[in-house]
Amino acid sequence: MNQRPQARPAQAAAISTPVEARKLAENLMEVMSALLGVIERETELVRAGKLHEAMQLEAQKNEQSRRYTLAVEHLKNSQAYLSQVSPELLTTLRRHHDTFRAMLQINLTVLATAHAVSEGIVRGVSTEIQRRSMPNTYTASGQRTSPGPRNHTPLSVSRSL
């Protein structure tokens, strides 16, 4: 199949004025706040068991993540200038970013918990189906036999529900 590689956006130029530094900081904080808003909403929905609604946020989350990546790349390109001209702004951005990472960790924990719970449920259902579909046979010594692989019933899950 003919797939075209996605064009990467041009690297953001490093800043060179205090006004640009302020705009960069404001943009990064706005992007982090927007992404956190989407992630917090996703976390609330997952905690409430509304997984279908949480999945609807994927496109919005991807767009905010893309914007965040571009803003961080711009910050990295401008870090030398910021550390010379405005170290307090860089310190503020680092503090804000530490809070951002802590909130992301909460979201990842909620998602991992939801994944583990759902996996446990599916495994439990599968085990119960297997137990009910296997014949109870015994050997001559009265030991229960282990059914062969042909007695295993496959489990299919519809992800569209």
For each residue, the residues with C-beta under 8 A, 3 or more apart:
1:
2:
3:
4:
5:
6:
7:
8:
9: 70
10:
11: 73 77
12: 70 73 74 77
13: 77
14: 77 78 80 81
15: 20 21 24 74 78 81 82
16: 20 81
17: 20 21
18: 21 22 85 86
19: 22 23
20: 15 16 17 23 24 78
21: 15 17 18 24 25 78 81 82 85 86 89
22: 18 19 25 26 89
23: 19 20 26 27
24: 15 20 21 27 28 71 74 75 78 82
25: 21 22 28 29 89 92 93
26: 22 23 29 30
27: 23 24 30 31 71 74
28: 24 25 31 32 71 72 74 75 93
29: 25 26 32 33 93 96
30: 26 27 33 34
31: 27 28 34 35 64 67 68 71
32: 28 29 35 36 68 71 96 97 100
33: 29 30 36 37
34: 30 31 37 38 64 67
35: 31 32 38 39 61 64 65 67 68 100
36: 32 33 39 40 100 103
37: 33 34 40 41
38: 34 35 41 42 57 60 61 64
39: 35 36 42 43 61 103 104 107
40: 36 37 43 44 103 107
41: 37 38 44 45 57
42: 38 39 45 46 54 57 61 107
43: 39 40 46 47 106 107 110 111
44: 40 41 47 48
45: 41 42 48 50 51 53 54 57
46: 42 43 49 50 51 54 110 111 114
47: 43 44 110
48: 44 45
49: 46
50: 45 46 53 54
51: 45 46 54 55 114
52: 55 56
53: 45 50 56 57
54: 42 45 46 50 51 57
55: 51 52 58
56: 52 53
57: 38 41 42 45 53 54 60 61
58: 55 61 62
59: 62 63
60: 38 57 63 64
61: 35 38 39 42 57 58 64 65
62: 58 59 65 66
63: 59 60 66 67
64: 31 34 35 38 60 61 67 68
65: 35 61 62 68 69
66: 62 63 69 70
67: 31 34 35 63 64 70 71
68: 31 32 35 64 65 71 72
69: 65 66 72 73
70: 9 12 66 67 73 74
71: 24 27 28 31 32 67 68 74 75
72: 28 68 69 75 76
73: 11 12 69 70 76 77
74: 12 15 24 27 28 70 71 77 78
75: 24 28 71 72 78 79 82 93
76: 72 73 79
77: 11 12 13 14 73 74
78: 14 15 20 21 24 74 75 81 82
79: 75 76 82 83 90
80: 14 83 84
81: 14 15 16 21 78 84 85
82: 15 21 24 75 78 79 85 86 87 89 90
83: 79 80 87 90
84: 80 81 87
85: 18 21 81 82
86: 18 21 82 89 90
87: 82 83 84 90 91
88: 91 92
89: 21 22 25 82 86 92 93
90: 79 82 83 86 87 93 94
91: 87 88 94 95
92: 25 88 89 95 96
93: 25 28 29 75 89 90 96 97
94: 90 91 97 98
95: 91 92 98 99
96: 29 32 92 93 99 100
97: 32 93 94 100 101
98: 94 95 101 102
99: 95 96 102 103
100: 32 35 36 96 97 103 104
101: 97 98 104 105
102: 98 99 105 106
103: 36 39 40 99 100 106 107
104: 39 100 101 107 108
105: 101 102 108 109
106: 43 102 103 109 110
107: 39 40 42 43 103 104 110 111
108: 104 105 111 112
109: 105 106 112 113
110: 43 46 47 106 107 113 114
111: 43 46 107 108 114 115
112: 108 109 115 116
113: 109 110 116 117
114: 46 51 110 111 117 118
115: 111 112 118 119
116: 112 113 119 120
117: 113 114 120 121
118: 114 115 121 122
119: 115 116 122 123
120: 116 117 123 124
121: 117 118 124 125
122: 118 119 125 126 155 157
123: 119 120 126 127
124: 120 121 127 128
125: 121 122 128 129 155
126: 122 123 129 130 155
127: 123 124 130 131
128: 124 125 131 132
129: 125 126 132 133 153 155
130: 126 127 133 134 152 153
131: 127 128 134
132: 128 129
133: 129 130 151 152 153
134: 130 131 147 151 152
135: 147 151
136: 144
137: 144 145 147
138: 142 143 144 145
139: 142 143 144 145
140:
141:
142: 138 139
143: 138 139
144: 136 137 138 139
145: 137 138 139
146:
147: 134 135 137 151 152
148: 151
149: 152
150:
151: 133 134 135 147 148
152: 130 133 134 147 149
153: 129 130 133
154:
155: 122 125 126 129
156:
157: 122
158: 161
159:
160:
161: 158
